[in-house]
Amino acid sequence: MKRLESREVKSLVRNKIKKIRENLSLEEKNLLEKKIYEKFFTLERVRNSQTFLSYMDFKNEVPTGKINETLIKLGKTMALPKIIQGDMVAVLNNNRFEIGKYGISEPLGERFSKNIDVVIVPGIAFNRRGDRIGFGKGYYDRFLSEGIYKNSLKIALAYDFQINDEFSGEEFDIKMDIIITDKEVIVVGE
């Protein structure tokens, strides 16, 4: 019964945050994106890492275009997620894309199966314990639980209003290590 209650709470939080996020104006979104971008590049672990998995934002997620461009300009290796036969895989970014199953741009190219230093994770809501609510399909949780990615630094990008401590994670949820918002950098466990 507790599991059902947890899913109900997650659903309520998901719907509440999605509604707020959908109502962001372009001006607000650009201002918040700039603040998150600046905080992201102040992190020493980011500057010292070489291999990144980012995401292609959609539905008013925190934009990653400028972060992705900067990482590439800095000579970092950049992979992006792609859904293949129901699983998320990393594909090396070669600036060639197609629209995937859920209307999200996905990279064309070869699967990247080397270690990834930093995984930039999208989400709808996060709590200060590192738990995350996504769209409910479990792609990132399954991907991040694979042995090769277990030690990757997991950084979530979020607007401050996406921080919500009303929900708890479940046993199969993978926790974030760092959550960057427009107002703060939350280092989970500190």
NUMAR-121931 format. One record per residue (C-alpha): residue in one letter; residue number from 1; x, y, z. Coordinates in nm, 3 decimals. Example, Ala and Ser with C-alpha at 12.3 -4.5 7.8 and 13.67 -1.06 7.14 Angstrom:
REM NUMAR-121931
REC; A; 1; 1.230; -0.450; 0.780
REC; S; 2; 1.367; -0.106; 0.714
//
This chain:
REM NUMAR-121931
REC; M; 1; 0.000; 0.000; 0.000
REC; K; 2; 0.285; 0.242; 0.082
REC; R; 3; 0.422; 0.208; -0.271
REC; L; 4; 0.088; 0.315; -0.421
REC; E; 5; 0.079; 0.615; -0.186
REC; S; 6; 0.432; 0.711; -0.293
REC; R; 7; 0.332; 0.691; -0.660
REC; E; 8; 0.023; 0.903; -0.593
REC; V; 9; 0.235; 1.169; -0.423
REC; K; 10; 0.483; 1.160; -0.712
REC; S; 11; 0.198; 1.200; -0.960
REC; L; 12; 0.059; 1.503; -0.775
REC; V; 13; 0.404; 1.664; -0.749
REC; R; 14; 0.477; 1.584; -1.116
REC; N; 15; 0.154; 1.751; -1.232
REC; K; 16; 0.201; 2.056; -1.008
REC; I; 17; 0.560; 2.122; -1.121
REC; K; 18; 0.486; 2.055; -1.489
REC; K; 19; 0.211; 2.318; -1.479
REC; I; 20; 0.445; 2.579; -1.326
REC; R; 21; 0.721; 2.492; -1.573
REC; E; 22; 0.486; 2.514; -1.873
REC; N; 23; 0.390; 2.870; -1.771
REC; L; 24; 0.746; 3.006; -1.772
REC; S; 25; 0.785; 3.297; -2.012
REC; L; 26; 1.076; 3.294; -2.258
REC; E; 27; 1.230; 3.586; -2.070
REC; E; 28; 1.211; 3.402; -1.735
REC; K; 29; 1.347; 3.084; -1.889
REC; N; 30; 1.646; 3.266; -2.043
REC; L; 31; 1.731; 3.442; -1.715
REC; L; 32; 1.711; 3.119; -1.511
REC; E; 33; 1.908; 2.925; -1.775
REC; K; 34; 2.192; 3.179; -1.754
REC; K; 35; 2.213; 3.143; -1.375
REC; I; 36; 2.217; 2.761; -1.395
REC; Y; 37; 2.481; 2.770; -1.672
REC; E; 38; 2.710; 2.989; -1.461
REC; K; 39; 2.674; 2.765; -1.154
REC; F; 40; 2.738; 2.451; -1.363
REC; F; 41; 3.075; 2.575; -1.487
REC; T; 42; 3.191; 2.685; -1.141
REC; L; 43; 3.202; 2.321; -1.028
REC; E; 44; 3.556; 2.184; -1.016
REC; R; 45; 3.433; 1.830; -1.092
REC; V; 46; 3.276; 1.962; -1.412
REC; R; 47; 3.589; 2.149; -1.520
REC; N; 48; 3.810; 1.845; -1.445
REC; S; 49; 3.586; 1.588; -1.617
REC; Q; 50; 3.637; 1.481; -1.976
REC; T; 51; 3.334; 1.273; -2.075
REC; F; 52; 2.973; 1.391; -2.046
REC; L; 53; 2.627; 1.259; -2.119
REC; S; 54; 2.385; 1.550; -2.147
REC; Y; 55; 2.029; 1.569; -2.279
REC; M; 56; 1.830; 1.751; -2.544
REC; D; 57; 1.577; 1.959; -2.353
REC; F; 58; 1.206; 1.957; -2.433
REC; K; 59; 0.878; 2.062; -2.270
REC; N; 60; 1.040; 2.352; -2.084
REC; E; 61; 1.314; 2.147; -1.922
REC; V; 62; 1.622; 2.344; -1.822
REC; P; 63; 1.785; 2.419; -2.160
REC; T; 64; 2.115; 2.242; -2.224
REC; G; 65; 2.210; 2.385; -2.564
REC; K; 66; 2.460; 2.641; -2.430
REC; I; 67; 2.606; 2.396; -2.178
REC; N; 68; 2.648; 2.133; -2.449
REC; E; 69; 2.808; 2.382; -2.691
REC; T; 70; 3.049; 2.505; -2.425
REC; L; 71; 3.152; 2.152; -2.326
REC; I; 72; 3.227; 2.072; -2.690
REC; K; 73; 3.425; 2.397; -2.734
REC; L; 74; 3.626; 2.301; -2.425
REC; G; 75; 3.722; 1.975; -2.599
REC; K; 76; 3.506; 1.750; -2.384
REC; T; 77; 3.357; 1.427; -2.519
REC; M; 78; 2.980; 1.467; -2.543
REC; A; 79; 2.724; 1.190; -2.567
REC; L; 80; 2.346; 1.224; -2.574
REC; P; 81; 2.069; 0.978; -2.490
REC; K; 82; 1.877; 0.776; -2.746
REC; I; 83; 1.595; 0.527; -2.689
REC; I; 84; 1.663; 0.199; -2.871
REC; Q; 85; 1.426; -0.096; -2.828
REC; G; 86; 1.290; 0.042; -2.502
REC; D; 87; 1.626; 0.121; -2.343
REC; M; 88; 1.823; 0.441; -2.314
REC; V; 89; 2.175; 0.429; -2.455
REC; A; 90; 2.449; 0.690; -2.492
REC; V; 91; 2.533; 0.796; -2.848
REC; L; 92; 2.832; 1.013; -2.933
REC; N; 93; 2.719; 1.360; -3.039
REC; N; 94; 2.803; 1.429; -3.403
REC; N; 95; 2.547; 1.710; -3.451
REC; R; 96; 2.317; 1.487; -3.659
REC; F; 97; 1.973; 1.431; -3.508
REC; E; 98; 1.634; 1.274; -3.565
REC; I; 99; 1.309; 1.310; -3.375
REC; G; 100; 1.269; 1.010; -3.143
REC; K; 101; 0.972; 0.822; -3.005
REC; Y; 102; 0.863; 1.093; -2.760
REC; G; 103; 0.923; 1.393; -2.988
REC; I; 104; 1.271; 1.456; -2.845
REC; S; 105; 1.573; 1.515; -3.070
REC; E; 106; 1.803; 1.214; -3.053
REC; P; 107; 2.152; 1.177; -3.198
REC; L; 108; 2.225; 0.964; -3.502
REC; G; 109; 2.540; 0.760; -3.471
REC; E; 110; 2.719; 0.488; -3.287
REC; R; 111; 2.654; 0.378; -2.932
REC; F; 112; 2.909; 0.520; -2.688
REC; S; 113; 2.989; 0.250; -2.433
REC; K; 114; 3.289; 0.393; -2.250
REC; N; 115; 3.291; 0.541; -1.901
REC; I; 116; 3.108; 0.870; -1.861
REC; D; 117; 3.245; 1.108; -1.598
REC; V; 118; 2.934; 1.328; -1.564
REC; V; 119; 2.572; 1.252; -1.650
REC; I; 120; 2.353; 1.562; -1.674
REC; V; 121; 2.005; 1.449; -1.578
REC; P; 122; 1.671; 1.615; -1.657
REC; G; 123; 1.368; 1.582; -1.437
REC; I; 124; 1.040; 1.733; -1.330
REC; A; 125; 1.104; 1.751; -0.955
REC; F; 126; 1.389; 1.682; -0.714
REC; N; 127; 1.421; 1.669; -0.338
REC; R; 128; 1.722; 1.763; -0.128
REC; R; 129; 1.798; 1.394; -0.068
REC; G; 130; 1.880; 1.352; -0.438
REC; D; 131; 1.557; 1.180; -0.540
REC; R; 132; 1.409; 1.268; -0.877
REC; I; 133; 1.074; 1.256; -1.049
REC; G; 134; 1.097; 1.217; -1.425
REC; F; 135; 0.827; 1.136; -1.677
REC; G; 136; 0.773; 0.797; -1.514
REC; K; 137; 0.924; 0.564; -1.775
REC; G; 138; 1.239; 0.478; -1.574
REC; Y; 139; 1.487; 0.528; -1.860
REC; Y; 140; 1.744; 0.721; -1.655
REC; D; 141; 1.714; 0.493; -1.350
REC; R; 142; 1.779; 0.183; -1.562
REC; F; 143; 2.061; 0.352; -1.754
REC; L; 144; 2.235; 0.483; -1.441
REC; S; 145; 2.208; 0.146; -1.264
REC; E; 146; 2.426; -0.018; -1.532
REC; G; 147; 2.768; -0.106; -1.390
REC; I; 148; 2.966; 0.118; -1.623
REC; Y; 149; 2.771; 0.430; -1.512
REC; K; 150; 2.733; 0.361; -1.138
REC; N; 151; 3.031; 0.583; -1.054
REC; S; 152; 2.939; 0.866; -1.293
REC; L; 153; 2.871; 1.198; -1.122
REC; K; 154; 2.499; 1.260; -1.159
REC; I; 155; 2.413; 1.629; -1.191
REC; A; 156; 2.052; 1.742; -1.218
REC; L; 157; 1.962; 2.079; -1.367
REC; A; 158; 1.645; 2.232; -1.223
REC; Y; 159; 1.462; 2.556; -1.170
REC; D; 160; 1.436; 2.643; -0.802
REC; F; 161; 1.059; 2.576; -0.800
REC; Q; 162; 1.134; 2.214; -0.899
REC; I; 163; 1.286; 2.144; -0.555
REC; N; 164; 1.013; 1.971; -0.360
REC; D; 165; 1.058; 1.767; -0.044
REC; E; 166; 0.700; 1.633; -0.039
REC; F; 167; 0.797; 1.306; -0.209
REC; S; 168; 1.040; 1.025; -0.137
REC; G; 169; 1.234; 0.808; -0.376
REC; E; 170; 1.171; 0.439; -0.419
REC; E; 171; 1.425; 0.157; -0.388
REC; F; 172; 1.498; 0.143; -0.762
REC; D; 173; 1.537; 0.522; -0.802
REC; I; 174; 1.892; 0.642; -0.865
REC; K; 175; 1.985; 0.945; -0.656
REC; M; 176; 2.146; 1.259; -0.792
REC; D; 177; 2.484; 1.365; -0.650
REC; I; 178; 2.438; 1.736; -0.722
REC; I; 179; 2.133; 1.946; -0.809
REC; I; 180; 2.198; 2.284; -0.970
REC; T; 181; 1.920; 2.541; -0.962
REC; D; 182; 1.908; 2.907; -1.050
REC; K; 183; 1.945; 2.987; -0.678
REC; E; 184; 2.179; 2.722; -0.535
REC; V; 185; 2.399; 2.419; -0.581
REC; I; 186; 2.274; 2.132; -0.368
REC; V; 187; 2.541; 1.874; -0.292
REC; V; 188; 2.347; 1.570; -0.177
REC; G; 189; 2.467; 1.427; 0.154
REC; E; 190; 2.641; 1.744; 0.271
//
